[in-house]
Amino acid sequence: MSVRSVLARWRQSLLVLSALGLSALAAAPAQAGTTVDTIRKRGQLVCGVSQGSAGLSLADGQGRWSGLDVDFCRALAAAVLGNADKVRYVPLSSQQRFPALQSGEIDVLNRNTTVTSGRDAGLGVTAAAIVFYDGQGFMVPKKLGVSSARQLDGAQVCVQPGTNNEQNLVDWFSTHKLKYRSVVIENLVELEKAFYSGRCDVYLSDASTLAASRSARAGNPDDYVILPERVNKSPLAPWVRDSDTNWIDIVRWTVHAVVAAEELGISSANVDSFLTSKDPQVRRLLGVDPGIGKSFQLDERWAYNVLKAVGNYGEIWDRNVGPKTPLKLERGLNALWNKGGLLYAPPFQ
Ligand SMILES: N[C@@H](CCC(=O)N[C@@H](CS)C(=O)NCC(=O)O)C(=O)O
């Protein structure tokens, strides 16, 4: 073969390759913008929440949402858009929540959702940061006369499908060699009706959900008791898609920002007075000394906006689930690390 024909073939294959490359590009879906671009374009964050769990995410009669999970939706809207009110809430059942996140219907899932290895590794989603160290337990009517979950042999247990409570139920009863019958109901309102009307003896869920349900839906909350055993750790987190690392970082560091603020003594009421602080950590966090906002592709005032709108972690806790709310929860594991809890924000630098 002559040099010329080798060159001609070589040129031809380059043409074929580049044509293939171009058609491959043409066939690929248009590169979707980042989550932050999408939020900015629509002027609103779309946040997946529960269908109604007091203290975590619950709408009032006017459709106004509140709760700890809701405050983290608001915090993210403040971080990205500078306005905590720019949120559309999408109520989701346990089974609907991950498909809604995977499909892009929501930007973030803030819905009392436990971090487990299977979800993190298997669903194309990431738990960005823990916002609530909870534990799963059992609630029973006082009149059953039960003081320990070990006395629940033969019980009928109400449980929602698509939760990890279901697995914990199997694990706990088999470990303790007890029998049970599960009553599986997807709709939360129906499930709670079944429990409070006596169709099941036991309601298994996160302790926060049980406390919320008892305060909001039991005829007389004092007629029900949450048993002392916790069947599993239940760290609750905001979830995002694996594919957008900038958005994962923003969600993660928004949680860290409210924790760091509590440690630094910054609150929604006094954040303005910290703008003249000499403390380099405070100056970086609040964007007085610029850099951090830019690294997240956010306004330098992102954390200031978050704190001004929703406050620090302690304020979020007290407002939604703390001792002065119907849930009456103590901080426990959700106290700062230097106050005996697990909340610990890495450095902002
Ligand atoms: N944290 C557990 C349970 C979460 C969960 O979905 N709990 C139910 C109550 S058992 C709930 O909050 N449902 C609210 C709803 O369906 O809107 C999980 O992530 O699987």
The ligand as an SDF file (V2000), in Angstrom:
LIG
                    3D

 20 19  0  0  0  0  0  0  0  0999 V2000
  -36.6680    7.7280   59.2810 N   0  0  0  0  0  0  0  0  0  0  0  0
  -37.3160    6.5820   58.7230 C   0  0  0  0  0  0  0  0  0  0  0  0
  -38.8310    6.7100   58.7720 C   0  0  0  0  0  0  0  0  0  0  0  0
  -39.3210    7.8770   57.9830 C   0  0  0  0  0  0  0  0  0  0  0  0
  -40.8090    7.8530   57.7000 C   0  0  0  0  0  0  0  0  0  0  0  0
  -41.1900    7.8660   56.5060 O   0  0  0  0  0  0  0  0  0  0  0  0
  -41.6140    7.8100   58.7520 N   0  0  0  0  0  0  0  0  0  0  0  0
  -43.0410    7.8730   58.5500 C   0  0  0  0  0  0  0  0  0  0  0  0
  -43.7850    7.5280   59.7990 C   0  0  0  0  0  0  0  0  0  0  0  0
  -43.5540    5.8400   60.2070 S   0  0  0  0  0  0  0  0  0  0  0  0
  -43.3990    9.2780   58.1450 C   0  0  0  0  0  0  0  0  0  0  0  0
  -42.8560   10.2360   58.6390 O   0  0  0  0  0  0  0  0  0  0  0  0
  -44.2680    9.4120   57.2050 N   0  0  0  0  0  0  0  0  0  0  0  0
  -44.6680   10.7190   56.7730 C   0  0  0  0  0  0  0  0  0  0  0  0
  -45.4360   10.6580   55.4850 C   0  0  0  0  0  0  0  0  0  0  0  0
  -45.7450    9.5820   54.9980 O   0  0  0  0  0  0  0  0  0  0  0  0
  -45.6740   11.7200   54.9780 O   0  0  0  0  0  0  0  0  0  0  0  0
  -36.8580    6.3610   57.2910 C   0  0  0  0  0  0  0  0  0  0  0  0
  -36.1070    7.1880   56.7630 O   0  0  0  0  0  0  0  0  0  0  0  0
  -37.2410    5.3600   56.6940 O   0  0  0  0  0  0  0  0  0  0  0  0
  1  2  1  0
  2  3  1  0
  2 18  1  0
  3  4  1  0
  4  5  1  0
  5  6  2  0
  5  7  1  0
  7  8  1  0
  8  9  1  0
  8 11  1  0
  9 10  1  0
 11 12  2  0
 11 13  1  0
 13 14  1  0
 14 15  1  0
 15 16  2  0
 15 17  1  0
 18 19  2  0
 18 20  1  0
M  END
$$$$
